[in-house]
Amino acid sequence: MYRRILAVAGAVLLAGAAVLVASTSASAANILSNPGLESGTLSPWSCSGNLGSVVTTPVHSGSRALQGAASAADNAKCTQTVAVQANTAYTLTAWVRGGSGYVYLGVTGGNQVWNPSAASNWVQLSVAYTTGASQTSLQIFVQGWYGTGTYYADDFSLDGPGGNPSPSPTTSAPPGVPGTPGTPSVTGTTASSISLSWSASSGTVTGYRVYEGTTVRATVTGTTATISGLGACASHTYTVAAYNNSGESAKSGATTGSTTGCTSTGAMAAPYYYNGWGSPPSITTVMSATGIKQFTMAFMLSGGGCTPAWDSSRPLTGGVDQQTINAVRAAGGDVEISFGGWSGNKLGPNCSSATALAAAYQQVISAYNLKYIDIDIENTDEFENEAVQDRILGALKIVKANNPGIKTIVTFGTSTTGPTYYGTRLINQAAALGANIDVFTIMPFDFGGGADMYNNTVNAANGLKNALKTAFGWTDAQAYAHLGISGMNGYSDQSEITTTAIWTNIRNWANTNHIARLAFWSVNRDRGCAGGGVQESCSGIAQSDWAFTSITAGFTG
């Protein structure tokens, strides 16, 4: 949660990762398409935020190169996916420059390297990767870093044998079998049903089967269906296939709908409290002074491998953190435990699978009989690692199945207009995987928000609301009921200032829109020190002690 200065964070996380090589920029084994952008178009490259383009200067060789216009809100990540062979070694190289020296090259789900040299020089980066036993494709990427400016890349090469890509989709079906139906659309929802319609298949059609995964949920003769008997406030993803006596067509594209009847997850007014630094105050003193009843306890990390420990160093139970939790509960309150954060050795990258990660979460849940867990997913090791993102979501799906009634929260950074590429991906993957996350919380600070922290926070929250509506098919009210805000009181690391008046306005907006969670970083900093800048044990502004906590205690959801 507590952000570090970008250059330091990047250097610590990735120092020594870059490899400088002197080989040529292409080889006969290169299996990438348009590796030098000489076609004059991006295809088949895809760049986040539409921030990629083809330029004629500067170039490393030839007449064109890739430009990525990284911004404060988007790192301009450009990718290409290629067919590969299983159990095979590949070498990825590219020439890069710019981006204030922060240009990354890597394989999604594999290794990445970065450019540590002067931003004005072309430097070649190299990544080795060996495919898995059943792997048939891989995605490579190049990206800049938030707020570090435009980068350039040229002469990509992925050396190794090509795979056998799947044949291009065709609209024609085998003789006698109906054509593929149109992708269904959601035409209505209730608390227990979702109604669909789709365009008809070509050919002779006996009927249509509506699938959820591999299970048939409805069989109809027309092009509409209503799936009933569903639970309230739940998302379901459907495809449709046509059939006749000759067989069944290919399945249509997928659509996701959600039943109505969402109720509030319960007003989570839960500021962060940290025993790791910042002169931790007496938590019962804070409760007595403010009326706050819930805290988010930070941070649960890896104590070595896939074993949880507070801050990687304090014991899971029996130490100061358990004493704090016991005190909160004795005073009539409760806690969320937060896993992850900006820095430290985290469980997500250390646990080898979703099942293993879920087991680590379960250790903590069982140790404290938790009703809530918060996964604070940040930085390149978790938030910007798509394989780890999926591992976390898979683990949370298991946790929900094994712990009826537990509330799961994911907390992540944002731009001033809503989720970035990785935030949007996290939301969409949560929907696609059926992770059943209760609350998606954004951290509207350290995003270049400047002076207008109220409007930028509200705009970011509404951007999150819209992303949730798109991913889950929710109404505004349903999306707000799954939305959280976690601010930073006083000075942020980027010298954005949230005053008590601004925080009061944010709290009031949160109450008006009935969002699920309101938090801030942190209770340790909820003490006045006017002109102090960014501090661990005070806010850097003039305020009474525990003012932000008192305001947060007035959050009603």
N, C-alpha and C positions, 0 to 999 in steps of 0.2 A: 504494500500500500504506500509506504513512504518512498517517494521517487528519488532516485539519485541523479546527479548531473549526467547528461547523456554521454558525453565523451568518456567520462570515467567508467560508467556502467558498461559501455560497449567494450572498452579496453579490457576491463576485468573479466567479462564473460567470454570474450573471444580471443584474448591475447594468445599469440602463438598458433592460431588456427590457420592463418593464411600460408599458402605455399607458392613461392615464386618459381616459375619455370621458364626455360628458354627455348622450348620447342616451337615449331611452326604453328600457325593459327588454324590449320585445317589438315585433314588427312583423308586418304581414300576410304577409311573406315568410318568416317563421320556419318551418323545416321540421322542427324537433325535436318529439318527442312528450313530453308531460308536462313542459313546460319550467319550470313554476313549482311542480312537485310537488303541484299542487292536487287531483290524484286521490286523495291520501292514501296512495298506495303508491309504491314505487320504480320499478316497471315503466314503461318498458323499460330503466331505468338498471341497471347491474350494478356492484357495489362490491367491491373486493378484501377478503378476510378477513371478509366479512359485517359490515363496519364502517360501512356506510352506513345511514341511517334517515331518516324524514320527521318533522319537528318542527313545532310550532305557534309556537314562539318560540325565537330571534328570527327574524323574517321581513323581507324587504325590501318586498314588497308581497303582497297577497292574504292567505291564512291559513296557508300552509305553506312550508317551505323544506327543503333537503337538509342533513343533518348528516353529517360524516365524522369518525369518532373515531380520528384518527391515533394510532398507538402507537409505542413504541420499535422494534417489529418490522415495522410495516406503515404505509404512508403513506395508507391509506384512499382509494385511487384509484377514482373512479367514472367509468364510460364509457357512451356511447350510440353506436350505429352507425346511420347513415342512408344512404339511397340518394341519390346525387347525379349530376350530369351532368359529362361530361368537359370539360376545357379551360374551366372556368368559375370565376369568382371568388366566394368566399364570405367572409362576416364572422361570426365567432363572438364573442359577448359574454356576460358573466354578472356578477352582483353577488356579491361575496365578503366575508367578514370572519372574524376569529378565527385560529386556528393560529399564534399569536404573530407574525402578519404573513407567514407562509409558506404561501400558498395559490396553487396553480398552475392555469392554464387553458391548454389547448392542443389541437392536432390530432395524433393519433398519426402519427409519421413526418413531421410538419411543425413549425411554430413553436409555442412556448409562452411565456407571460408569467407574472409573479408579482406579488403584492400587497406593495408596499414600505411601506405606511402603517400607522398604529396598528391593532392587532388588533381594537379595539372598534368601528371605523367600517366601514360598508358602502362598498365601492369597486367601481366597474365596471371590468372588464378587457376588452380587445378583442384579437382575433387575426385577421389576414387570411390567407387560404389560397386558392391556385388549384389546382384538380384537374389531374391528369395527363391525357395524351392518351387513355388507355383506362380511366381510373378511373371506377368506377360506385358506389362507396361510400366513406365515410370515417368514422373513429371520433374523437369528441371526448372530452376527459377533463377532470376537475377532481380535484385531489388536495391533501393537506396535505404535511407533511414529518415524518420520523421524530422522535418525541419532542417535537414542538412543540404537541401538544394538539389539541383538537377545532376543526374549521373548519365554516363554514356557507356555502352557496351558494344563489342564488335567481335567478329570472327569466332563465334561459338563452335565448339566441336564436342560431340559425344562419341568417343571411339569405342567400337565393339560391334558385334554382329546384330543385324536387325532381326526383329521378331516377325511374327505372322499376324498382322493386324486383322481385326475382325472385318468381314466384308461390309461394304457400305450398305446402309439400310435401304430397303427398296419398298416401294408402295405396292408392288404386285405380290399377291399371295400364290401359293402352289395351286395347281388346277383344282377347282371345286371348293377350296377353302375360302371363306369370306375374307375381305380385306380388313385391315386394322381399323377399329373404330376411332373417332376423334377423341382427344383428351377430354375427360368429363369436367364439368364445372359444377360448383356447389350452388344450388338454386334455393335452398332453405335449410334452416336448422332449428331444432328445439332442444330442450334439455336432455332428450333421449333419442333424437334421430337426426340424420343428415340426408338431405335429398339431392340427387344428382341428375344431370342430363348430359347427353353427348350426341355428336353427329353420327349418322348411320354408316355402317360398313358398306362397301361395294360387294356385289355378288349376291348369291342366295343366302339368306340369313334365317336360321330357325329361331335364334334367340341370343341373348347376351348374358354373360356372367360378370358380376361385379366382384373383384378380388380385393382383399386386404392382405398384402403379402401373397402367400400361396393359398390362402383360405377363401373359398367362395362365400360371400356375404349375401348375395341376392342373385336370382336368375329370373330374367324378365324377357318378354317378347318385343317390347318397345324400346325406346331410347331414353327412358327415365327410370329411376328407381329410388326408393326410400329405404334406408337401412335403419331399423328401429332397435329398441332394447339396449341403447348405449347409455353409458354413464354421463352425468352432467360435467360440463367444463373439461371435455377430453378431446384430444385431436386424433384423427384417423386419416390414413392415406389410402386412396383407392385407385385401381386401374380397371379397365373394362376389356373384355375379349368377346368377339362374336363367334358363333358356332353353327354348324349344320351337320348333316350326316357324313360329310367328308372330313370333318375335323374342326379344330379351333384355330382362330386367327392369332396373330401376335397380339400381345397386350398393348393397350393404348398408353399414352403418357400418363403420369401420375398426378393426382390432385389431392390436396389436404384440406379437410374441413374440421371444424370444432363445434361440439355441442354447446349450447348456452347453459346458464345456471351457475356461472362462476361465482363463488363467494370469496370474500377477502381471505387471504392467507393468515389474517390476524395482524394487527398493526405492529410491525417490527420496528420499534424505536430503539435502536441498538448501536450506540457509538462504539468505536473500537477502543479497547483497553489493552495495554502492552506491558508485560513485566520485563521486557528485554532492555529498555532504556527509558530515559525521560522522567526520572524520579517518580515512579508510579505512586499516585496518591492512594490514600485509604479508600477502598472502593465503597465501604459502608458509609464513610463520610460524604462521598459524592451522592450516593443514593438518598441519604437523609436530607441533603441540602437541595436536591433537585427533583425528587420524585421519580427519577428514572428507575425502571425495573428490569431492563434487559441490556446486556453488553455483548459485543462481539469480541471474543478473546483471541488475540493474535500471538504468534503464528505457529501452527503445527507444521513441522518440516520433517525431513528425513534425518533420523538418527543414525543412518548408515544403511544403504540399500533401501529396501521397501519397509523399513521399520519406523513408525512415527515417534517423534520426540519434539517437545517444545523448543523452538529455535535451534533444533539439531543438537542441543546440549543439555537441556533440562529434562528430567524424567517425565514420562507420560503421566504418572500418578505419584503422589507422595511429596511433591515439591510445592513451591510457592504458587504455581498456577492452580493446583488443586485446592490449596488453602483459599485462594481468591474466589474460585467457583463455589466452594462450600460457604463462604461468607455471603456471596450474592444470594444463594438459595436460602440460607438461614434468614436473610432479611426479606424474603418473599419475592425474590427475582429469579431470573434464569439467564442462560448464556447461549450464544451461538459460538462455536469454535471455528476459526478461520484457518484454512489450509492454504499455504502458498505465500503470496505477496510478491513484491518486486525483486527482492534479493534472497540469497540463501540457497541451500541445497534442498530441493523440493521432492515430494513423493512422486509427482506426475512423471518426470523423466526417469526416476529410479526404479519404479515398479514396471515389470516387463509386460504386463497385460492389464486389461480392464478388470479381470477377475482378481489379479494380485492387488491392484490399487484399491478395489472395493474392499478387499480383506483388511488393508491398512486403515481405510476409513472406518471399517467396522470395529477395529480395535479401539478406536477413540470413542465411537458411538457407544459401545458397550461399557467402556471404562467410566463414562460420565452419564449414561442413560440419556443421551441427547435427543432433543426434539427438533433441533435445527443444526445444519452444517453449512458453512460458507466456503466456497472454493474461490479464492482470490487469485484469478488466473491472469498472470502478467508476464511481460518480458519475452525474449526470443526462445527461452527454454520450454515455455508452456503455451502462452497465448499465440505466439507466432510459429509454433511447431504444430502442423496440422495433425500429425500422428498422435501427439500428446493431447491435443484438443479432443480428438476422437476417443482416446483412452479414458480421459476424465469423464466425458459424457457417458461412455459405456459403463464406467464404474458407478456413476450416479444412478444410472438405470437399475443396476443390480442392487444398490443401496435402497432405492425406493421399493423394490420388490421384496426385500428382506426385512424392511422396517416400516410396517404400515403406520401412516400418520406422520412420519418424519417430513420436515420441510427442507428442501434442497435449494441452495442459492448459488448462483455464479456471479462473481463481481469482476468487472473488467473496465479498461480505459475506453475513452470515447473522443470524438471530435466535437466541435461546438455545434454541429448539426446532427449528431447521432453516431451510431456505431461506424467504425472504420471497416475496411475489408475484413480483417480478422474477427471483429465483433459480429459483423453480419454473417460470416461463415459459421461462427460458433452458434448463433441463433438458428440458422438454417439446418445445421447438422443436428442440433438438439431436436428439431422437429422431425428430420428424416430418420433419426435413430430411435425416436420414441423415448427420449431420455426422461421425459416427464419432470422437467425442472419447474420448481414453484416460482422462483423469483429471479429475474435477470436485473442485476444492479449495475449501473454505470458509475464511474468515478469522474465527475465533471470538473477536473482541475488538471494542471500540468498539460493543458491542451492549447496553450496560447490564447486563453480566454480574455486576457486583457482586463479592462476595468469593469466591464458590464457582466459581472459574474451571475447576477440573477437571470437576465435574459438568455445568456449563453447556456446556463444550466437548464432552463425551461426548454430552450430549443433542442438541446441535446436529448433531454428526456422525451420530448415529442418525436424526435427522430428514432429513438428506441421504440417508442409506442408503435410507430408506423412499421418498423422492421418486424416487430412481433405480430402485427396484424397480417403482414404479407406472408410470414412463415407459417403461421398457425390458422389463418382464416378467422381471427378474433375480431370482435367489435372493439371500439375505442375503450369501452368500460372493461371488457375482458382483458385487453392488453394492459391497461393501467393497473388492474388487479394483480398483474404478474411483474410489475415494474418497481425497481428500487433506485434510490439515489444515495450515494456515499460521497460527501464532499470533503473538503479540507479546510478546517477552521483557521481564520486569520490568514497569514502568509502561506502561499504554496511554494514549491521549489522553483517555480517560474515567476515568483513575485506577483502572482495574482492575489488579490485581497478579497476575502469574504468576511464582511463585518457581521456583527450580531444582528444588525438591521436587515442585511441581505439574507442571512440565514433564516430569520423570522419570515421573510417574504417567501423563501423557498419552502419552508415548513407549511406555510398557509396554502401555497399552491399544491403541495403534496396532499394536504387534507381535502382541498376542494376537488381534486381529481381522484381521490381514494386510491392512491398507490399503495404498494404492499410494504415498503421498507424505507426507512430513513436512518442514515448513519453518517458518521464523519470520522476523520482521522486527525486527532484522537483525543480521548479524555486526558491523557498525559499532557497534551498541549493546551488544554482548556483553562489557561491561566494567563493573566495579562502581563505583557512586557512591551509597552509602547516603544516603537522604533527598533525592536529587537530583531527584525527579519525572521528568517526561517530558523526555528529552534525546536529542540526535542521536548522541552518541558514547559513551553509557553507558546502563545499564538503569534507573537510579534506585533500585536496591536493592543490598544488600551481596551480593557474589558474587566468585568468582575469575574472572579474565579467561578468556574462551572457554568458560565452563562450559556454557552452553546449546548451543554448537556441539558440545562433547564428548558431551553427552547425545544430541543429534540423530544423531551418528555411530553410536550404538548402535541406530538404527532398522534393522530387518531386513526389514520388509514381510511 
